[in-house]
Amino acid sequence: MQLSPVTRRAALARLMAGATFAAASGPMLSGQVWAATASTVKLTDGTLTTEFDAAMRSRLLYRDREIAPWAAADALFPLEGAAFDRFVRLDQSEAAVPGGRRHVLRATAGGTLEQEIAITFIDRFPGLAIYDVRYRNTGDKPLPLSAWRLAMHDLHNHPDGAWSFAGASYPDRRDWVQKVGPGFEQRNFMGMNGSDYGGGTPVAVAWRRDVGLAVGHLETVPRLVALPVSAQPGGTRIGMTGDAREVLSPGASLALPSAFVMAHEGDHFRPLDAYRQLMADRGLKAPAIPESSYGPIWCAWGYERKFTPEQIYGALPKAKEIGFEWAVIDDGWQVADGDWRVDRTRFPRGDADMKAFADRIKADGMRPRLWLAPLAADPGTPLLRDHSDMLLLDRDGAAQNVTWWNAFTLCPAYQPTIDYFRGVVRTIIGEWGFEGLKLDGQHLNGVAPCHNPAHNHARPEESYEKLQDFWKAIYDEVMAINPQAVVEICPCGDSFAFHNIPAMNNTPASDPTSSWQVRSKGKTFKALMGPSAPYSGDHVELTETGNDFASTYGIGAIPSTKFTWPEDTPTPSEPLPPGGFKLTAEKEKLWRKWIDLYRENMLAKGTYLGGLYDIGFDKPEAHAIAKNGELHYAFYAEKWDGPISLRGLESGRYSLTDGFTGQPLGSATAKQNTIPAKFERFLLVRATPAKEAKA
């Protein structure tokens, strides 16, 4: 059943409106509390407690302290009529399961609809509960549905406010981590929020200084759900919603996506880290990371699309001399997006010249990586002319636009599309000899449901759900040719789609709009991909100062640049920033300093300790990395003059040095871990266990 746009908008309003948190006797007023009854059921692992009353309304407690008040957190919405948000609990059962304990509550709404909520606590994740919710039509008539709501709670207000993480993608490329202010509201729909911006990580987190609440789904394929976060009079509302565009026949059931709720301390790092581990248990995890993924990156994008081989050949010796390992050839080598033949105005011999190009980069002591934008095809290109059947079409037969390149999206769940791009990859890696791919474009992260009749999809949503399979096919094709190759996915400002992680072994900050995005995205990736994730800060020229390597280095990211040398960009598509991209003598000195530091310490391969500091509330902003028995701290602020805390120190005394200048900063212990500091922009502190004096 398809809902009209008007009906769907009305359903969304019902999902999020305060009136939906209501008893049958009337609307719930802001701040109203339902008293627990004698029949209240208490489910707990000792850290998170979920209480259900006889009507299946619930509240949340963290270490026996209420963090979210009574609410109709779980509900089903019929196409017409009142929401099913008040039930009568029928029974409860519990049983031990491998690694935890499972509780099942069953309830009914007037004998018409049965609700079953199964909550499983996992021993190794205190404070986390897995929710499996099912509804069954126990009436004698079909029940047309419109939507559902799961685990929607209001995290109590705190005088210091709240912060949030959202895994959804938007065309404005907003911050993933944001402060929750008055009027804040973000739907966080995991489908398309623009023609070419969509997908992401299906987790939302809201946290206060003392406690936080996370909600997400645990399905091994993407789902078209929303994870809304909004500021309410009494707190920060967070939960999960979705469409239920079907008619539930008598006796039929609707199972909602498997989900989790986690109460935690600190910022979004701990729940995302737990999510990563839970998904790994389900078979979805990052691949083995080759050593080459950690090499510093020089990209030729400083010359833009109109680069010449001679410009790149001229810059290679300088990039190598400074310490960069990768040479990335960006957009412009091809005839057009969708015409992946070599542009013969730059490479007259075609394939032979591209192979010679890759060979020249290797001869200069660097590794060649080539830009590619799969699933995008420009109008008029041979790919669209000869294979228009590959197009992803909406229900009206219209193509999905890729705005940046004025291209159209191809369907990733159509086998001829997959086979075509596997062939392109075989040419690049197998024949030309490139050692890596930069897969680029905001359209890589998510696609709309496909209604192209030529594809014979079982459901239109297959295109969205099988995007991860497309990327895995590309990744496997590359690895079969060169197991040490790098496959980088750069979804240009999107909130990265977690389900694509098994198909990559490198990722950048993806066009950050600020140094804050470099750091906050880095912290996020160290949770989602692992504490040693091969994440790069993207071109340092994208930071506010154009030279903020500190934001990359301090979070354990890989340095990246797009400098030009010996001349600046000759024909820029837009005005160059002050100073341009040319590597001046002054810049070169600074670039060398940071690359030497990176190569000396290789913090990207260290263990990022994301639980030590709260990126929202701790001032100054702080990060810590453990490597070879040492702790490397990074602090950030426009200006700071005051104490800083060195968390995570173990027993014994540590000698402290400035990680950038090498100047001594005294010493510290686990009990005496606060030192005075005065800095602008950043301070790096290296803590080394002091050697005991011999008797």
C-alpha positions as CSV (number, residue, x, y, z in Angstrom):
1,M,0.0,0.0,0.0
2,Q,1.3,3.4,-0.9
3,L,0.5,6.4,1.3
4,S,-0.2,9.8,-0.3
5,P,2.3,12.6,0.6
6,V,-0.5,14.3,2.7
7,T,-1.2,11.1,4.6
8,R,2.5,10.5,5.2
9,R,3.1,14.1,6.5
10,A,0.2,13.6,8.8
11,A,1.6,10.3,10.1
12,L,5.0,12.0,10.7
13,A,3.3,14.8,12.7
14,R,1.5,12.2,14.8
15,L,4.8,10.3,15.5
16,M,6.6,13.4,16.8
17,A,3.8,15.5,18.3
18,G,3.7,15.8,22.1
19,A,0.1,14.5,21.9
20,T,1.3,11.1,20.9
21,F,2.8,10.7,24.4
22,A,-0.7,10.5,25.8
23,A,-3.0,8.3,27.9
24,A,-6.3,7.3,26.4
25,S,-8.1,9.6,28.8
26,G,-6.6,12.7,27.2
27,P,-3.4,14.4,26.0
28,M,-0.3,14.4,28.1
29,L,0.8,17.8,29.2
30,S,4.5,18.8,29.2
31,G,6.1,17.6,32.4
32,Q,3.1,15.3,33.3
33,V,4.3,12.1,35.0
34,W,2.4,8.8,35.0
35,A,2.8,7.1,38.4
36,A,4.1,3.6,38.5
37,T,1.6,1.1,39.6
38,A,1.9,-2.0,41.6
39,S,2.1,-4.0,38.4
40,T,5.2,-2.2,37.2
41,V,7.7,-4.5,35.6
42,K,11.4,-3.7,36.2
43,L,13.9,-5.0,33.6
44,T,17.6,-4.2,34.4
45,D,21.2,-5.2,34.0
46,G,22.2,-3.1,37.0
47,T,23.2,-0.2,34.8
48,L,20.2,0.5,32.5
49,T,16.7,-0.1,33.9
50,T,13.6,-0.1,31.8
51,E,10.3,-0.1,33.7
52,F,6.9,-0.9,32.1
53,D,3.6,-0.2,33.7
54,A,0.4,-2.2,33.1
55,A,-0.4,-0.1,30.0
56,M,3.1,-0.8,28.5
57,R,4.3,2.8,29.0
58,S,7.9,2.9,30.0
59,R,10.6,5.0,31.7
60,L,14.4,4.7,31.8
61,L,16.8,4.8,34.7
62,Y,20.5,4.9,34.8
63,R,22.1,3.4,37.9
64,D,18.7,3.6,39.6
65,R,18.3,7.3,38.7
66,E,15.5,8.3,36.3
67,I,16.8,9.8,33.1
68,A,13.6,9.6,31.0
69,P,10.1,9.9,32.4
70,W,7.1,7.7,31.8
71,A,6.0,7.8,28.1
72,A,4.2,5.8,25.5
73,A,7.6,5.1,24.0
74,D,6.3,2.3,21.6
75,A,3.3,2.7,19.4
76,L,1.8,1.6,16.1
77,F,-0.2,4.0,13.9
78,P,-3.1,2.8,11.8
79,L,-3.9,4.7,8.6
80,E,-7.0,6.0,10.2
81,G,-8.0,6.4,13.8
82,A,-6.2,6.7,17.1
83,A,-2.7,5.4,17.7
84,F,-2.2,2.0,19.4
85,D,-0.1,3.4,22.3
86,R,-2.0,2.1,25.3
87,F,-2.1,-1.7,25.9
88,V,-2.9,-4.1,28.6
89,R,0.0,-6.3,29.6
90,L,-0.8,-10.0,29.4
91,D,2.3,-11.7,30.6
92,Q,6.1,-11.6,31.0
93,S,8.8,-14.2,30.6
94,E,12.6,-14.2,30.9
95,A,15.4,-16.6,30.1
96,A,19.1,-16.8,29.9
97,V,20.6,-16.5,26.4
98,P,24.2,-16.8,25.3
99,G,26.0,-13.9,26.8
100,G,23.0,-12.2,28.4
101,R,19.4,-12.4,29.5
102,R,16.2,-12.0,27.4
103,H,12.9,-10.6,28.7
104,V,9.6,-10.9,26.7
105,L,6.5,-8.8,27.5
106,R,3.2,-9.4,25.7
107,A,0.3,-7.1,25.7
108,T,-3.0,-6.4,23.9
109,A,-5.0,-3.4,22.7
110,G,-8.6,-4.4,23.1
111,G,-8.1,-7.8,21.7
112,T,-7.5,-6.2,18.3
113,L,-3.7,-5.9,18.3
114,E,-1.0,-7.9,20.2
115,Q,2.2,-6.2,21.1
116,E,5.4,-8.2,21.9
117,I,8.5,-6.4,23.2
118,A,11.6,-8.6,23.7
119,I,14.5,-6.9,25.6
120,T,17.9,-8.5,25.8
121,F,20.7,-7.3,28.0
122,I,24.2,-8.3,26.9
123,D,26.7,-9.0,29.7
124,R,29.6,-7.4,27.9
125,F,27.8,-4.1,27.2
126,P,26.4,-2.8,30.5
127,G,23.7,-0.2,29.9
128,L,22.7,-1.6,26.5
129,A,19.4,-3.3,25.7
130,I,18.5,-4.9,22.4
131,Y,14.8,-4.4,21.4
132,D,12.9,-6.7,19.2
133,V,9.3,-5.5,18.8
134,R,6.5,-7.3,17.0
135,Y,2.8,-6.5,16.4
136,R,0.1,-9.1,15.4
137,N,-3.4,-8.4,14.2
138,T,-5.6,-10.5,16.5
139,G,-8.8,-9.0,15.2
140,D,-11.1,-10.2,12.5
141,K,-10.5,-7.3,10.1
142,P,-7.6,-6.1,8.0
143,L,-5.7,-3.3,9.6
144,P,-4.2,-0.7,7.3
145,L,-1.0,0.8,8.8
146,S,0.8,4.1,8.4
147,A,3.8,4.2,10.8
148,W,5.4,3.0,14.0
149,R,7.4,4.4,16.9
150,L,10.0,2.6,18.9
151,A,11.8,3.6,22.2
152,M,10.9,7.3,22.0
153,H,12.0,8.9,25.2
154,D,12.8,12.4,26.6
155,L,16.2,12.5,28.2
156,H,15.7,14.8,31.2
157,N,17.0,18.4,30.9
158,H,20.3,19.4,32.6
159,P,21.4,22.9,33.5
160,D,24.4,22.6,31.1
161,G,22.2,21.5,28.2
162,A,22.8,18.6,25.8
163,W,24.7,17.6,22.7
164,S,23.8,15.2,20.0
165,F,25.2,12.9,17.3
166,A,23.2,12.2,14.2
167,G,24.1,9.6,11.5
168,A,21.9,11.1,8.8
169,S,23.1,13.0,5.7
170,Y,21.9,16.4,4.5
171,P,22.8,18.6,1.4
172,D,24.1,21.4,3.7
173,R,26.8,19.0,5.0
174,R,26.0,19.9,8.6
175,D,28.1,18.9,11.6
176,W,27.5,15.3,12.7
177,V,28.0,16.5,16.3
178,Q,25.8,19.4,17.4
179,K,24.7,21.2,20.5
180,V,21.0,20.8,21.3
181,G,19.6,24.3,21.7
182,P,16.1,25.7,22.0
183,G,14.0,24.7,19.0
184,F,16.5,22.1,17.9
185,E,14.9,19.4,15.7
186,Q,16.4,17.0,13.3
187,R,14.5,14.1,11.8
188,N,17.6,12.1,10.8
189,F,15.9,10.1,8.1
190,M,18.2,7.4,6.9
191,G,16.9,7.5,3.3
192,M,17.4,10.4,0.9
193,N,17.3,13.9,2.3
194,G,18.3,15.4,-1.1
195,S,18.5,14.0,-4.6
196,D,22.1,12.8,-3.9
197,Y,22.5,13.1,-0.2
198,G,21.3,10.2,2.0
199,G,22.2,7.2,3.9
200,G,24.4,7.2,7.0
201,T,24.9,5.4,10.3
202,P,21.6,4.4,11.8
203,V,22.4,5.7,15.3
204,A,21.4,8.8,17.2
205,V,22.8,9.9,20.5
206,A,21.8,12.6,22.9
207,W,23.9,13.3,26.0
208,R,24.2,15.5,29.0
209,R,27.3,16.2,31.0
210,D,26.5,13.2,33.3
211,V,24.5,10.7,31.2
212,G,23.5,10.0,27.6
213,L,21.0,8.0,25.6
214,A,21.6,6.3,22.3
215,V,19.1,4.6,19.9
216,G,19.8,2.7,16.7
217,H,18.9,-0.3,14.5
218,L,21.0,-3.4,14.2
219,E,19.8,-4.7,10.9
220,T,22.6,-5.9,8.6
221,V,21.2,-3.9,5.7
222,P,20.2,-0.3,5.7
223,R,16.5,0.5,6.6
224,L,14.4,3.5,5.7
225,V,13.9,4.6,9.3
226,A,14.3,7.9,11.0
227,L,16.1,8.6,14.3
228,P,14.7,12.0,15.3
229,V,16.3,14.2,18.0
230,S,14.5,17.3,19.2
231,A,14.5,19.7,22.1
232,Q,11.4,19.5,24.2
233,P,10.3,21.5,27.2
234,G,11.3,18.7,29.6
235,G,14.3,17.3,27.8
236,T,15.8,16.0,24.6
237,R,13.5,13.6,22.7
238,I,15.2,10.7,20.9
239,G,13.9,7.5,19.4
240,M,13.2,5.7,16.1
241,T,10.3,5.9,13.7
242,G,9.4,4.3,10.4
243,D,6.7,3.9,7.8
244,A,4.5,0.8,7.9
245,R,3.0,1.0,4.4
246,E,1.0,-2.2,4.5
247,V,-2.3,-3.8,5.4
248,L,-1.9,-6.2,8.4
249,S,-4.3,-9.1,7.7
250,P,-5.9,-11.0,10.6
251,G,-3.3,-13.2,12.1
252,A,-0.4,-11.4,10.3
253,S,2.5,-9.9,12.1
254,L,4.7,-6.8,11.7
255,A,8.3,-7.1,13.0
256,L,10.1,-3.8,13.5
257,P,13.8,-3.5,12.8
258,S,16.0,-4.9,15.6
259,A,17.1,-2.0,17.6
260,F,19.2,-1.0,20.7
261,V,18.9,1.5,23.4
262,M,22.0,2.4,25.5
263,A,22.4,4.6,28.5
264,H,26.0,5.7,28.9
265,E,28.4,8.3,30.2
266,G,30.4,10.6,28.0
267,D,29.8,11.6,24.4
268,H,28.8,9.5,21.4
269,F,32.0,7.5,21.2
270,R,31.0,4.7,23.6
271,P,27.6,3.9,22.0
272,L,29.1,4.0,18.5
273,D,31.9,1.7,19.6
274,A,29.4,-0.7,21.1
275,Y,27.3,-0.5,17.9
276,R,30.5,-1.4,15.9
277,Q,31.0,-4.5,18.0
278,L,27.4,-5.6,17.9
279,M,27.4,-5.3,14.1
280,A,30.7,-7.2,13.9
281,D,28.9,-10.0,15.8
282,R,26.4,-10.0,12.9
283,G,29.1,-10.2,10.3
284,L,29.4,-6.6,9.3
285,K,32.9,-5.2,10.1
286,A,35.8,-3.4,8.5
287,P,38.3,-5.5,6.5
288,A,41.9,-6.1,7.4
289,I,43.8,-2.9,6.9
290,P,47.0,-3.0,4.8
291,E,50.1,-1.1,5.9
292,S,49.8,1.1,2.8
293,S,46.5,2.6,4.1
294,Y,48.4,4.7,6.6
295,G,50.7,6.4,4.1
296,P,50.5,10.3,4.0
297,I,48.6,11.5,1.0
298,W,49.4,14.1,-1.7
299,C,46.5,14.7,-4.1
300,A,46.7,16.5,-7.4
301,W,43.3,18.1,-6.9
302,G,45.2,21.4,-6.3
303,Y,45.4,21.5,-10.1
304,E,41.7,20.7,-10.4
305,R,40.2,19.0,-13.5
306,K,42.4,20.8,-16.0
307,F,45.6,19.2,-14.7
308,T,48.4,18.2,-17.0
309,P,50.7,15.2,-16.6
310,E,53.6,17.6,-16.6
311,Q,52.3,19.5,-13.6
312,I,52.0,16.3,-11.7
313,Y,55.4,15.0,-12.7
314,G,56.9,18.3,-11.6
315,A,55.3,18.1,-8.1
316,L,56.0,14.4,-7.4
317,P,59.7,14.8,-6.4
318,K,58.7,17.5,-3.9
319,A,55.9,15.5,-2.4
320,K,58.2,12.5,-2.1
321,E,60.9,14.6,-0.5
322,I,58.6,15.9,2.1
323,G,57.5,12.4,3.1
324,F,54.2,11.8,1.3
325,E,53.6,8.3,0.1
326,W,50.5,8.4,-2.0
327,A,49.9,10.4,-5.2
328,V,46.2,10.7,-5.9
329,I,45.1,11.6,-9.4
330,D,41.7,13.2,-9.1
331,D,38.8,14.1,-11.4
332,G,39.8,15.0,-15.0
333,W,41.7,12.1,-16.4
334,Q,38.5,10.7,-18.0
335,V,36.4,11.9,-20.9
336,A,33.4,12.5,-18.7
337,D,31.6,11.0,-15.7
338,G,30.0,7.9,-17.3
339,D,32.6,7.9,-20.1
340,W,35.5,6.3,-18.3
341,R,37.8,6.2,-21.3
342,V,41.1,8.1,-21.0
343,D,40.9,11.8,-22.1
344,R,43.2,11.7,-25.1
345,T,43.8,15.5,-25.1
346,R,46.0,14.8,-22.1
347,F,46.9,11.2,-22.7
348,P,47.2,10.9,-26.5
349,R,47.9,7.1,-26.5
350,G,45.0,6.3,-24.2
351,D,45.5,3.2,-22.1
352,A,49.2,3.1,-22.8
353,D,49.7,6.6,-21.5
354,M,47.7,5.8,-18.3
355,K,49.8,2.8,-17.6
356,A,52.9,4.9,-18.2
357,F,51.5,7.5,-15.9
358,A,51.1,5.0,-13.0
359,D,54.6,3.6,-13.8
360,R,56.1,7.1,-13.6
361,I,54.5,7.7,-10.2
362,K,56.0,4.4,-8.9
363,A,59.3,5.2,-10.4
364,D,59.4,8.5,-8.4
365,G,58.9,6.4,-5.3
366,M,55.2,7.0,-4.6
367,R,52.0,5.0,-4.9
368,P,49.5,5.9,-7.5
369,R,45.8,6.1,-6.6
370,L,43.1,7.1,-9.1
371,W,39.8,9.0,-8.7
372,L,36.6,7.3,-9.8
373,A,32.9,8.2,-9.3
374,P,30.9,5.0,-9.8
375,L,27.1,5.1,-10.2
376,A,27.2,8.6,-11.8
377,A,26.8,9.1,-15.6
378,D,26.5,12.4,-17.5
379,P,23.7,12.8,-20.0
380,G,25.0,12.1,-23.5
381,T,27.8,9.8,-22.5
382,P,28.2,6.4,-24.2
383,L,27.2,4.6,-20.9
384,L,23.8,6.3,-20.8
385,R,23.4,6.1,-24.6
386,D,24.1,2.4,-24.7
387,H,23.0,1.3,-21.3
388,S,20.1,3.5,-20.3
389,D,18.6,0.4,-18.6
390,M,21.1,0.9,-15.8
391,L,19.4,4.1,-14.6
392,L,17.8,4.3,-11.2
393,L,14.2,5.6,-11.7
394,D,11.6,6.8,-9.3
395,R,8.0,5.7,-9.4
396,D,7.3,8.4,-12.0
397,G,10.1,7.2,-14.3
398,A,12.4,10.1,-13.5
399,A,16.1,9.7,-12.9
400,Q,17.9,10.6,-9.7
401,N,20.2,13.6,-10.1
402,V,23.8,13.8,-8.9
403,T,23.9,17.6,-8.5
404,W,27.7,18.2,-8.3
405,W,28.4,16.7,-11.7
406,N,24.9,17.2,-13.3
407,A,24.8,13.5,-13.7
408,F,22.3,10.7,-13.2
409,T,22.5,7.9,-10.7
410,L,22.7,4.3,-11.8
411,C,21.1,1.4,-9.9
412,P,23.6,-0.4,-7.7
413,A,21.3,-3.5,-7.3
414,Y,21.2,-4.1,-11.1
415,Q,23.7,-6.8,-12.1
416,P,24.8,-5.2,-15.4
417,T,25.7,-2.0,-13.4
418,I,27.8,-4.1,-11.0
419,D,29.5,-6.0,-13.9
420,Y,30.3,-2.8,-15.8
421,F,32.1,-1.1,-12.9
422,R,34.0,-4.3,-12.0
423,G,35.3,-4.1,-15.5
424,V,36.4,-0.5,-15.0
425,V,38.2,-1.4,-11.8
426,R,40.0,-4.3,-13.5
427,T,41.3,-1.9,-16.1
428,I,42.5,0.7,-13.5
429,I,44.1,-1.8,-11.1
430,G,44.9,-4.7,-13.2
431,E,45.9,-3.2,-16.6
432,W,47.0,0.4,-15.8
433,G,48.7,-0.6,-12.5
434,F,47.2,1.9,-10.1
435,E,47.5,0.7,-6.5
436,G,44.4,2.4,-5.1
437,L,41.0,3.9,-5.8
438,K,39.5,7.1,-4.5
439,L,35.8,6.5,-4.9
440,D,34.2,9.9,-4.7
441,G,30.8,11.6,-4.6
442,Q,28.0,12.3,-2.2
443,H,25.8,9.9,-4.2
444,L,27.9,7.0,-3.0
445,N,26.4,7.0,0.5
446,G,22.7,6.2,-0.3
447,V,20.3,5.9,-3.2
448,A,16.6,6.2,-3.6
449,P,14.3,3.2,-4.1
450,C,14.4,2.1,-7.7
451,H,11.3,1.5,-9.8
452,N,13.0,0.7,-13.1
453,P,11.0,-2.2,-14.5
454,A,14.0,-3.5,-16.4
455,H,15.6,-4.4,-13.1
456,N,12.9,-6.8,-11.8
457,H,13.4,-5.7,-8.2
458,A,11.4,-7.7,-5.7
459,R,10.9,-4.4,-3.9
460,P,12.0,-0.9,-4.9
461,E,14.0,-0.7,-1.6
462,E,16.4,-3.3,-3.0
463,S,18.5,-0.5,-4.6
464,Y,19.0,1.2,-1.2
465,E,19.5,-2.1,0.7
466,K,22.0,-3.6,-1.8
467,L,24.2,-0.5,-2.2
468,Q,26.6,-2.1,0.3
469,D,26.8,-5.2,-1.9
470,F,27.8,-3.0,-4.9
471,W,30.7,-1.5,-3.0
472,K,31.7,-4.9,-1.7
473,A,31.8,-6.2,-5.2
474,I,34.1,-3.4,-6.2
475,Y,36.3,-3.9,-3.1
476,D,36.6,-7.7,-3.8
477,E,37.5,-7.0,-7.4
478,V,40.4,-4.8,-6.3
479,M,41.6,-7.1,-3.6
480,A,41.6,-10.1,-6.0
481,I,44.1,-8.2,-8.2
482,N,46.2,-6.4,-5.5
483,P,45.6,-7.4,-1.8
484,Q,47.7,-4.4,-0.7
485,A,45.6,-1.9,-2.6
486,V,43.8,1.0,-0.9
487,V,40.1,1.5,-1.5
488,E,39.0,4.9,-0.2
489,I,35.3,5.9,-0.1
490,C,34.8,9.6,0.1
491,P,31.1,10.5,0.2
492,C,31.6,14.2,0.0
493,G,30.0,15.7,3.2
494,D,27.6,12.8,3.9
495,S,27.4,11.2,7.3
496,F,29.2,8.0,6.4
497,A,27.0,5.0,5.7
498,F,28.2,2.4,8.2
499,H,27.0,-0.6,6.1
500,N,29.6,0.4,3.4
501,I,32.5,0.0,5.8
502,P,33.3,-3.7,4.9
503,A,34.0,-2.4,1.3
504,M,36.8,0.1,2.2
505,N,40.1,0.3,4.0
506,N,40.6,4.0,4.0
507,T,38.4,7.1,4.4
508,P,38.9,10.9,4.6
509,A,37.0,13.6,6.5
510,S,35.2,13.9,3.2
511,D,35.2,17.7,2.3
512,P,35.2,19.0,5.9
513,T,33.9,22.6,6.3
514,S,35.9,23.2,9.4
515,S,38.7,21.9,11.6
516,W,35.9,20.9,14.1
517,Q,34.5,18.6,11.4
518,V,38.0,17.0,10.9
519,R,38.2,16.2,14.6
520,S,34.6,15.3,15.3
521,K,34.4,13.0,12.2
522,G,37.7,11.5,13.2
523,K,36.4,10.6,16.7
524,T,33.3,9.1,15.1
525,F,35.3,7.0,12.7
526,K,37.6,5.7,15.5
527,A,34.4,4.4,17.1
528,L,32.7,3.0,13.9
529,M,35.7,1.5,12.3
530,G,38.0,0.8,15.2
531,P,40.5,2.7,17.4
532,S,43.2,2.4,14.7
533,A,40.9,3.4,11.8
534,P,42.9,4.6,8.7
535,Y,41.1,7.9,8.6
536,S,42.6,11.0,6.9
537,G,41.9,14.6,7.7
538,D,41.4,15.3,4.0
539,H,43.2,18.1,2.3
540,V,44.6,20.4,5.0
541,E,43.9,23.3,2.8
542,L,40.2,22.8,3.6
543,T,40.7,23.8,7.3
544,E,40.0,27.4,8.4
545,T,43.7,28.3,8.4
546,G,44.6,26.2,5.4
547,N,47.4,24.6,7.5
548,D,45.7,23.0,10.5
549,F,47.6,19.7,10.5
550,A,47.2,19.8,14.3
551,S,43.6,18.8,14.0
552,T,44.6,15.8,11.9
553,Y,47.6,14.7,13.9
554,G,46.1,15.0,17.4
555,I,43.2,12.6,16.7
556,G,45.4,10.0,15.0
557,A,44.5,10.8,11.4
558,I,46.5,10.5,8.3
559,P,47.9,13.8,6.9
560,S,46.7,14.9,3.4
561,T,47.3,17.9,1.2
562,K,46.7,19.2,-2.3
563,F,49.6,21.7,-2.7
564,T,50.9,22.6,-6.1
565,W,54.5,23.1,-6.9
566,P,56.4,25.0,-8.2
567,E,53.5,27.1,-9.4
568,D,50.0,27.7,-8.2
569,T,46.8,26.5,-9.9
570,P,46.9,28.2,-13.3
571,T,43.2,28.2,-14.1
572,P,41.2,27.8,-10.9
573,S,37.5,27.2,-11.2
574,E,36.9,29.7,-8.4
575,P,39.0,32.3,-6.6
576,L,41.9,30.7,-4.7
577,P,42.1,31.2,-0.9
578,P,44.7,33.7,0.4
579,G,48.1,32.4,-0.4
580,G,46.8,29.9,-2.9
581,F,47.8,26.3,-3.0
582,K,51.4,26.8,-4.0
583,L,53.9,25.2,-1.6
584,T,55.9,28.2,-0.5
585,A,59.2,27.9,1.4
586,E,57.3,28.9,4.6
587,K,54.6,26.3,4.0
588,E,57.2,23.6,3.1
589,K,58.9,24.1,6.5
590,L,55.6,23.5,8.3
591,W,54.5,20.7,6.1
592,R,57.8,18.9,6.7
593,K,57.4,19.4,10.4
594,W,54.0,17.7,10.6
595,I,54.9,14.9,8.2
596,D,58.1,14.1,10.2
597,L,56.0,14.0,13.4
598,Y,53.4,11.8,11.8
599,R,56.1,9.3,10.5
600,E,57.9,9.4,13.8
601,N,54.9,8.5,16.0
602,M,52.3,7.0,13.5
603,L,49.5,7.9,15.9
604,A,47.0,6.7,13.2
605,K,48.0,3.1,14.2
606,G,47.8,3.8,17.9
607,T,44.7,3.1,20.1
608,Y,42.4,6.1,20.1
609,L,41.0,6.4,23.7
610,G,37.6,8.0,22.8
611,G,36.0,7.4,26.1
612,L,38.4,9.6,28.1
613,Y,37.0,13.0,27.0
614,D,33.6,14.4,26.1
615,I,33.9,16.3,22.8
616,G,30.9,18.4,23.7
617,F,31.3,19.3,27.4
618,D,35.0,19.1,28.2
619,K,36.9,22.3,27.8
620,P,39.4,22.6,26.2
621,E,38.4,20.0,23.7
622,A,40.7,17.0,24.2
623,H,41.7,13.7,22.6
624,A,44.1,10.9,23.7
625,I,45.9,8.1,21.9
626,A,47.9,5.3,23.4
627,K,51.0,4.1,21.4
628,N,53.9,2.0,22.5
629,G,53.4,2.6,26.2
630,E,53.1,6.4,25.8
631,L,50.0,8.6,25.9
632,H,49.6,11.4,23.3
633,Y,47.2,14.1,24.2
634,A,45.8,16.9,22.0
635,F,43.9,19.9,23.3
636,Y,42.1,22.5,21.1
637,A,40.7,26.0,21.8
638,E,41.0,29.4,20.2
639,K,42.8,30.5,23.3
640,W,43.3,28.7,26.6
641,D,44.9,29.8,29.9
642,G,44.1,27.4,32.7
643,P,44.4,23.8,33.9
644,I,44.2,20.7,31.6
645,S,43.6,17.2,32.8
646,L,45.6,14.2,31.5
647,R,43.2,11.3,31.9
648,G,44.1,7.7,31.4
649,L,47.5,7.7,33.1
650,E,48.4,4.4,34.7
651,S,50.6,3.8,37.8
652,G,53.9,5.5,38.1
653,R,55.2,9.0,37.1
654,Y,55.1,10.3,33.5
655,S,57.5,12.8,32.0
656,L,55.6,15.4,29.9
657,T,56.8,17.1,26.7
658,D,55.2,19.4,24.2
659,G,54.5,17.0,21.3
660,F,55.1,19.8,18.7
661,T,58.0,21.8,20.1
662,G,59.7,19.1,22.2
663,Q,59.8,21.5,25.2
664,P,59.5,19.9,28.7
665,L,56.2,20.3,30.5
666,G,57.0,18.7,33.9
667,S,55.6,15.5,35.1
668,A,52.3,13.9,36.2
669,T,50.8,10.8,37.8
670,A,47.3,9.3,37.7
671,K,46.4,11.1,41.0
672,Q,48.2,14.3,40.1
673,N,47.1,14.6,36.4
674,T,46.3,18.3,36.2
675,I,48.8,20.8,34.8
676,P,48.6,24.5,33.9
677,A,48.5,25.3,30.2
678,K,48.5,28.4,28.0
679,F,48.1,28.0,24.2
680,E,46.4,29.2,21.1
681,R,44.6,26.8,18.7
682,F,46.3,23.6,20.0
683,L,48.6,22.0,22.5
684,L,50.1,18.5,22.1
685,V,51.3,16.7,25.2
686,R,53.4,13.5,25.1
687,A,53.3,11.5,28.3
688,T,56.2,9.0,28.7
689,P,56.6,6.6,31.6
690,A,59.5,8.0,33.6
691,K,62.4,5.6,34.2
692,E,63.0,4.7,37.8
693,A,66.4,5.7,39.2
694,K,68.7,2.9,40.0
695,A,69.7,2.4,43.6
